[in-house]
């Protein structure tokens, strides 16, 4: 299928107000689509189904699934590298009221940490942008062209809404018994080099996330390997990243239990999780909805080839079927609603956070999404 035909087919489905998702995994040219054949809202509670899941920040709320059994799947190779021209004139200035509110929120978070409430909390805000022209699939193609190392998606359900994003963060990957995760934290602007200095605040923040993950998987994973901390680029930003890999002790592990243990991680919530989450729900004064939730493929069946070697040379023609789950944290995202783009941004707050710097970090992050409009 040609690229334009692919998007035209998706657009026709959207115009019929039927649920769909289109997505591309990091550093891939394959854009995949799942088109649900009715407008029913499907919920997963046990995470045993096969399909594409879309889960909110609040892990006590419902996770939505586009089930494979009720959907048509299609794919296309995407090699277009040029960003489409700007679709709207976007104001770069944010109101003083919004700035003052976020700085006040950060000050409140730092005070709570100093009084022993928690070690870290992630505080966010939303920014509503009036749009002259909403061309959903041109915006999505801008995201594809701009953020090749991110998980780039466009998700729609008529009973929920329309979301797009380009997230740099993997929550969880499971293939057979193999397990991998990413601890991602810390942010600074990219100025042409990965050789940068990180503040103690950002190094500590990243260590919080790594320690939390290791503590919450240790009873279910063996042969754990943890990489060195590295600096990675995502759009116009740099982050600190640690990769964590291992093998599941039991292949029939309860994915529901594992997700309840992990989500939301300190990278999007805080530490301890419950106290930080309670503070967020009480003080942010807006509903994050699916921002800082997770999304991706659930229990897909994949074919893997046996390893080559003298002992199994006769088996090379055969493939082994495995279950694969690949989930990503919903960062660098926006919701399109009522001729507006609602952009969500936030940052990790620790005892040494400076409110003005935390505000500037959210401004830098908002540019990642606003640039494609």
C-alpha positions as MATLAB code, in Angstrom:
seq = 'XXXXXXXXXXXXXXXXXXXXXXXXXXXXXXXXXXXXXXXXXXXXXXXXXXXXXXXXXXXXXXXXXXXXXXXXXXXXXXXXXXXXXXXXXXXXXXXXXXXXXXXXXXXXXXXXXXXXXXXXXXXXXXXXXXXXXXXXXXXXXXXXXXXXXXXXXXXXXXXXXXXXXXXXXXXXXXXXXXXXXXXXXXXXXXXXXXXXXXXXXXXXXXXXXXXXXXXXXXXXXXXXXXXXXXXXXXXXXXXXXXXXXXXXXXXXXXXXXXXXXXXXXXXXXXXXXXXXXXXXXXXXXXXXXXXXXXXXXXXXXXXXXXXXXXXXXXXXXXXXXXXXXXXXXXXXXXXXXXXXXXXXXXXXXXXXXXXXXXXXXXXXXXXXXXXXX';
ca = [
       0.000    0.000    0.000;
       1.288    3.470   -0.908;
       1.822    5.987    1.891;
      -0.900    8.402    0.745;
      -3.375    5.542    0.291;
      -2.580    4.351    3.810;
      -3.386    7.721    5.384;
      -6.436    8.201    3.182;
      -7.755    4.848    4.395;
      -7.184    5.865    8.036;
      -8.822    9.268    7.414;
     -11.944    7.600    5.994;
     -12.157    5.456    9.122;
     -11.768    8.569   11.304;
     -14.482   10.410    9.370;
     -16.821    7.495   10.121;
     -16.096    8.107   13.833;
     -14.628    4.652   14.388;
     -11.736    3.932   16.806;
      -8.205    3.505   15.473;
      -4.542    3.818   16.319;
      -1.578    4.380   14.011;
       1.918    4.124   15.415;
       5.594    3.735   14.623;
       8.131    2.240   16.992;
      11.463    3.998   17.675;
      14.012    3.957   14.825;
      11.664    2.048   12.520;
      10.206    2.865    9.099;
       7.123    0.672    9.581;
       3.931    2.576   10.415;
       1.219    0.247   11.673;
      -2.493    0.777   12.037;
      -5.308   -0.940   13.923;
      -8.841    0.006   12.833;
     -11.677   -1.141   15.097;
     -14.782   -2.279   13.209;
     -17.330   -0.764   15.640;
     -17.504    2.130   18.109;
     -17.755    0.024   21.269;
     -15.535    1.035   24.180;
     -13.544   -2.028   25.239;
     -11.892   -2.150   28.679;
      -9.160   -4.520   29.869;
      -8.755   -5.282   33.557;
      -6.625   -8.439   33.514;
      -4.317   -7.521   30.575;
      -4.789  -10.985   29.108;
      -6.314   -9.885   25.771;
      -4.469   -9.110   22.539;
      -4.675   -5.572   21.186;
      -3.478   -1.990   21.596;
      -3.913   -0.554   25.102;
      -4.298    3.081   26.156;
      -4.063    3.572   29.918;
      -4.421    6.738   32.035;
      -2.067    8.149   34.661;
      -4.411    7.160   37.491;
      -3.969    3.395   37.701;
      -7.344    3.083   39.411;
      -9.090    4.237   36.219;
      -9.986    2.033   33.238;
      -7.486    0.953   30.590;
      -8.928    1.039   27.079;
      -8.058   -1.571   24.473;
      -8.536   -1.738   20.721;
      -8.875   -5.544   20.494;
      -7.173   -7.395   17.658;
     -10.259   -9.588   17.199;
     -12.439   -6.546   16.478;
      -9.900   -4.732   14.297;
      -8.274   -4.678   10.889;
      -4.497   -4.334   10.850;
      -2.420   -2.677    8.138;
       1.096   -1.329    7.712;
       3.137    0.839    5.385;
       6.801    1.725    5.013;
       7.407    5.369    5.903;
      10.555    6.924    4.495;
       9.462   10.537    4.056;
      12.011   12.648    5.921;
      10.947   16.237    5.288;
       8.733   17.943    7.833;
       5.497   19.276    6.370;
       5.160   23.057    6.494;
       3.766   24.655    9.629;
      -0.008   24.308    9.843;
      -0.777   27.063   12.349;
       0.756   30.218   13.766;
       1.524   29.312   17.377;
       2.074   31.901   20.076;
       5.264   31.103   21.991;
       4.485   33.167   25.087;
       2.568   31.633   27.983;
       0.532   33.877   30.274;
       2.048   35.200   33.482;
      -0.853   33.615   35.374;
       0.076   30.135   34.113;
       3.717   30.727   34.983;
       2.907   31.962   38.492;
       0.589   29.005   39.108;
       3.201   26.434   38.094;
       5.987   28.081   40.086;
       3.683   28.149   43.125;
       2.896   24.462   42.612;
       6.607   23.596   42.465;
       7.276   25.622   45.633;
       4.519   23.666   47.378;
       6.055   20.387   46.180;
       9.534   21.313   47.427;
       8.083   22.337   50.810;
       6.295   18.975   51.115;
       9.563   17.145   50.351;
      11.442   19.208   52.941;
       8.794   18.300   55.530;
       9.254   14.603   54.825;
       6.162   13.995   52.714;
       8.058   12.200   49.952;
      11.434   12.174   48.179;
      10.302   13.214   44.715;
       7.132   14.330   42.950;
       6.477   14.961   39.256;
       4.383   18.083   38.715;
       2.772   19.012   35.412;
       0.596   21.507   33.642;
      -1.448   21.745   30.459;
      -1.294   24.437   27.819;
      -4.286   25.085   25.538;
      -3.456   26.387   22.049;
      -6.060   27.771   19.659;
      -5.670   26.282   16.158;
      -6.764   27.829   12.887;
      -6.386   24.548   11.045;
      -6.608   21.034   12.478;
      -5.243   18.583    9.926;
      -4.806   15.499   12.087;
      -2.762   13.426    9.688;
      -0.487   16.275    8.608;
       0.299   16.847   12.289;
       0.953   13.139   12.699;
       3.248   13.032    9.654;
       5.128   16.014   11.099;
       5.647   13.980   14.280;
       6.905   10.995   12.254;
       9.380   13.124   10.351;
      10.567   15.093   13.389;
      11.042   12.394   16.038;
      12.538    9.274   14.486;
      13.839    7.805   17.760;
      10.479    8.143   19.560;
       7.325    6.031   19.699;
       5.011    8.162   17.548;
       1.270    7.582   17.646;
      -2.181    8.916   16.797;
      -5.041    7.359   18.822;
      -8.759    7.992   18.514;
     -11.965    6.776   20.072;
     -15.230    8.709   19.540;
     -16.204    8.179   23.188;
     -12.825    9.334   24.554;
     -11.110   11.713   22.122;
      -8.075   12.184   19.880;
      -4.493   12.008   21.150;
      -1.119   12.277   19.422;
       2.404   12.040   20.752;
       6.088   11.243   20.304;
       7.340    9.656   23.507;
      11.007    8.827   24.193;
      10.305    6.500   27.130;
       9.697    2.749   27.176;
       7.728    1.450   30.146;
       8.035   -2.266   29.524;
       8.942   -4.806   26.834;
       8.350   -8.535   27.202;
       9.152  -11.059   24.466;
       8.674  -14.635   25.605;
      10.627  -14.644   28.869;
      12.906  -11.738   27.954;
      12.209   -8.506   29.814;
      13.496   -4.957   29.335;
      12.727   -1.531   30.783;
      14.076    1.990   30.681;
      14.737    4.410   33.533;
      14.557    7.885   32.006;
      14.804   11.153   33.913;
      16.522   14.536   33.862;
      16.089   17.114   31.115;
      18.137   19.825   29.449;
      18.113   21.502   26.035;
      20.185   19.980   23.238;
      22.872   22.317   21.865;
      24.652   20.097   19.347;
      26.482   17.691   21.668;
      25.736   14.790   24.017;
      28.810   15.690   26.085;
      27.096   17.730   28.795;
      27.237   18.227   32.533;
      24.315   17.075   34.695;
      23.353   18.604   38.012;
      23.206   16.494   41.170;
      19.414   17.023   41.207;
      19.001   15.302   37.822;
      21.415   12.474   38.641;
      19.549   11.833   41.892;
      16.192   11.944   40.105;
      17.373    9.348   37.576;
      18.708    7.099   40.349;
      15.319    7.232   42.092;
      13.660    5.829   38.968;
      16.287    3.103   38.490;
      16.128    1.975   42.127;
      12.316    1.904   42.067;
      12.235   -0.312   38.976;
      14.843   -2.723   40.324;
      13.048   -2.999   43.653;
       9.684   -3.717   41.992;
      10.888   -6.373   39.530;
      13.333   -8.300   41.732;
      10.767  -10.954   42.747;
       9.704  -11.682   39.148;
      12.907  -11.297   37.102;
      16.260  -13.120   37.138;
      19.622  -12.494   35.434;
      19.088   -8.747   35.727;
      21.561   -6.545   33.850;
      21.706   -2.791   34.307;
      23.520   -0.515   31.851;
      25.624    2.502   32.696;
      23.766    5.805   32.828;
      23.937    7.496   29.416;
      22.835   10.772   27.862;
      20.287   10.394   25.043;
      18.636   12.866   22.691;
      14.854   13.114   22.191;
      13.839   15.883   19.814;
      15.458   19.097   21.066;
      16.014   17.697   24.557;
      18.559   15.527   26.366;
      17.767   12.962   29.087;
      19.567   10.506   31.351;
      18.793    6.848   30.612;
      19.536    3.463   32.170;
      18.521    0.235   30.402;
      17.419   -2.714   32.545;
      17.148   -6.237   31.119;
      16.523   -9.742   32.433;
      14.427  -12.887   32.153;
      11.033  -13.486   33.711;
      11.184  -16.240   36.309;
       7.750  -17.466   35.200;
       6.609  -16.963   31.604;
       2.971  -16.983   32.757;
       3.591  -14.000   35.008;
       0.566  -11.847   35.862;
       1.111   -8.797   33.670;
      -1.651   -7.029   35.586;
       0.288   -7.383   38.848;
       3.557   -6.268   37.285;
       1.929   -3.150   35.810;
       0.279   -2.343   39.132;
       3.707   -2.542   40.796;
       5.422   -0.347   38.200;
       2.879    2.205   37.005;
       3.084    5.085   37.581;
       6.867    5.065   37.988;
       8.827    7.828   39.778;
       9.608    9.231   36.304;
       5.989   10.431   36.002;
       4.669   10.327   39.578;
       7.174   10.351   42.425;
       8.505    8.388   45.369;
       6.986    6.900   47.473;
       4.387    6.342   44.775;
       1.173    6.609   46.792;
       2.107    9.783   48.681;
       3.365   11.482   45.515;
       0.283   10.450   43.555;
      -2.040   11.742   46.285;
      -0.207   15.081   46.249;
      -0.544   15.303   42.449;
      -4.273   14.532   42.457;
      -4.880   17.068   45.232;
      -2.732   19.939   43.937;
      -2.336   19.958   40.148;
      -5.933   21.206   39.764;
      -6.557   19.478   36.445;
      -7.075   15.936   35.189;
      -3.989   14.463   33.503;
      -6.207   11.873   31.818;
      -3.921    9.791   29.556;
      -0.863   12.036   29.907;
       1.827   10.052   31.793;
      -0.222    6.895   31.350;
       1.015    4.159   29.010;
       0.144    2.728   25.616;
       1.229    0.055   23.164;
       0.970   -3.507   21.927;
      -0.400   -6.085   24.374;
       0.191   -9.833   23.944;
       0.928   -9.715   20.211;
       2.079  -12.980   18.654;
       5.427  -12.805   16.876;
       7.575  -15.324   15.003;
      11.230  -15.744   15.949;
      13.817  -17.858   14.159;
      15.890  -20.412   16.132;
      19.572  -19.623   16.566;
      21.749  -20.984   13.795;
      24.289  -23.687   14.602;
      25.384  -27.171   13.682;
      22.994  -28.820   16.136;
      19.851  -27.142   14.879;
      20.653  -26.630   11.204;
      17.588  -28.681   10.269;
      15.330  -26.376   12.294;
      16.342  -23.091   10.633;
      13.289  -23.143    8.389;
      10.968  -23.268   11.395;
       9.921  -20.314   13.526;
       8.920  -20.145   17.163;
       5.804  -18.229   18.165;
       6.142  -15.976   21.197;
       3.983  -13.398   22.921;
       5.265   -9.847   22.791;
       4.159   -6.820   24.828;
       5.685   -3.390   24.144;
       4.415   -0.487   26.237;
       5.507    3.157   26.263;
       4.975    6.009   28.724;
       2.672    8.661   27.260;
       4.959   11.724   27.278;
       5.373   14.588   24.757;
       1.717   14.296   23.875;
      -1.313   16.410   23.088;
      -5.059   16.092   22.847;
      -6.940   17.717   19.943;
     -10.327   18.988   21.058;
     -12.709   21.789   20.006;
     -10.208   23.473   17.644;
      -7.568   23.414   20.362;
      -4.385   21.480   21.011;
      -4.050   20.670   24.697;
      -0.333   20.127   25.350;
       0.797   18.371   28.541;
       4.226   18.919   30.116;
       5.861   18.373   33.501;
       9.062   17.693   35.400;
      10.504   15.880   38.384;
      10.762   17.857   41.634;
      13.277   17.042   44.384;
      14.479   18.896   47.477;
      17.032   20.874   45.417;
      14.614   21.940   42.642;
      14.545   25.619   41.674;
      10.963   26.642   40.737;
      12.004   29.072   37.976;
      14.224   26.409   36.362;
      11.426   23.849   36.597;
       9.131   26.265   34.788;
      11.697   26.750   32.011;
      12.000   22.966   31.657;
       8.268   22.686   30.954;
       8.573   25.474   28.371;
      11.339   23.522   26.581;
       9.274   20.346   26.643;
       6.191   22.089   25.255;
       8.203   23.171   22.190;
       8.706   19.500   21.250;
       4.971   19.163   20.642;
       4.196   22.718   19.500;
       6.834   22.561   16.749;
       4.714   20.105   14.740;
       1.645   22.369   14.724;
];
